[in-house]
Amino acid sequence: MKKQGDKEEHELSNSCKGLRDKSKTLLLSTLGQASFPEISYAPYVVDDEGCFYIFISELAAHTKNLMAEPNVSVMFIANEGETQNIFARERLVFKCVAKEVAVDDVAYTVQLDKLEARFGNIVGMLRSLPDFHLFCLTPTLGHYVVGFGKAYQIDISTGALKHISEEEVRKQRT
């Protein structure tokens, strides 16, 4: 028989994954010139290991930023209209390392096919453009917040959630 804590953890884990999966795009924070942060977004797909794939134009600032500095943060956040308390919106944040996927890499075709299945023929057209690049964003650290005092660190290898106490948050920031 499952313990109450196991059931709550399972529900919390499903909510976390649900927030990620119901989003068609991820918010993308990259480092621009002089390490000035820039925020953008990109449509994405995710693989079985939890890595995010984005197909983006080198004409966009975030592409140039990723080519120069691979450290990036991504965020998924609950819709404002579905949020009971605007100060405590459900959100999922990952720190990631970006790597461009080479055209001759097997993952290139696999992930672009997944993008096309998810987003339609526009991906096929974008594939023909020479300025588009496929990036793999590999999470290294994750946090899931579902309200005040309800913050969790995500074990990237297992997906397990561990509650972060207020004391731990204060330690991380010093």
Beta strands, then each sheet from edge to edge (+ up, - down):
strand 1: 25-31
strand 2: 37-43
strand 3: 45-46
strand 4: 52-57
strand 5: 71-77
strand 6: 91-100
strand 7: 132-145
strand 8: 151-154
strand 9: 161-163
sheet 1: 2+ 1- 5+ 6- 7+ 4- 3+
sheet 2: 2+ 1- 5+ 6- 7+ 8- 9+
end
